[in-house]
Amino acid sequence: MTDRATAPFSIATDGIDPALVPQRVLASGARMPAIGLGTFGSDRVAPADIAAAVRGAAEVGYRHFDCAAVYRNEADIGQALADVMARGIPREALWVTSKLWNDRHAPADVAPAFERSLRDLRLQYLDLYLVHWPFPNHHAAGVTVDSRDAHAKPYIHESFMATWAELEKLVDRGLVRHVGTSNMTIPKLELVLRDARIRPAVNEMELHPHFQQPELFDFVRTNGIEPVGFSPIGSPARPERDRTPDDSVDVDDPVIVRIAQRLGVHPAVVCVKWAVQRGQTPIPFSTKRANYLANLRGAVGEPLTEAEMEAIAGIDRNCRLIKGQVFAWKAGQRWEDLWDLDGTITPP
């Protein structure tokens, strides 16, 4: 479901009026811009450069920013957000998300972790706070895919719900407006929906033309959960540990290239346009003004034809790029075990 929002503030002359950006209407009635700027630099982009992109993106019309503590750049982004608001964009016009990292799942750690993000981002509240991964399995920076946290555990529902209860308390305190999940599967979400006092507003998940996750996509929407899609153009800058020889490249797909040629845009813009039109909220990352502006223009520009949407639906390769190998809980384990491919939660 989409709606339009008003935005009584000036933007760059070549930018997009935020009032034109589609809005997702959450179960609460809140409106979330249907495209955001991702801020995961994949250890390749300096925090200052990402902060500059946040400032620039706000200037051209972005109002949705997807952050996380583990990205190690929230303090820089907080300064950028303060600058943006000082220039006249009101806090209520922004949508800011952060995430709880895997080494902070213990109930006593949740509020301090959240409060650190809130301080770093220089905000009085967050619009959305997610459990970044359902596994409390931290990994050190730069480890190989075979590395395992000595304290790694499988998904234990009772433990996850103890973490979730702490997020609910943050809502009760007025510190966050909505809470949600990320990198979840249907069987895990079924249990959360059964037991949660406050239901997830959003599930953040990998979504791009070569990995459309139709069953999970339909499940979350049927249950009143908005799908936010990371890696919407196929994550060309993802860490080396997440690359395998069978990975495909969305922007090289002939269907995507053909549509891009018709529209006179880069194939990445087609991926973003498809995502918004399909009903998910993409959060593409770029520090290049030309790129993030092109993505925003794509979100509000000429829609894809019905035939083009059907053609993209036909190129799904079930190609997961962010496999999460480092979050497995025992040596020699396959990454597939994280994703409950047979419809049941993988046992310990």
PyMOL commands that set and color helices and strands:
alter all, ss='L'
color gray80, all
select helices_A, chain A and resi 18-20+47-60+69-71+74-86+91-93+102-104+107-120+157-172+186-195+214-222+240-242+250-252+254-263+267-278+289-300+306-313+325-327+335-339
alter helices_A, ss='H'
color red, helices_A
select strands_A, chain A and resi 2-3+23-25+31-33+37-38+64-66+95-100+126-131+176-182+202-206+226-230+281-282
alter strands_A, ss='S'
color yellow, strands_A
deselect
rebuild
show_as cartoon
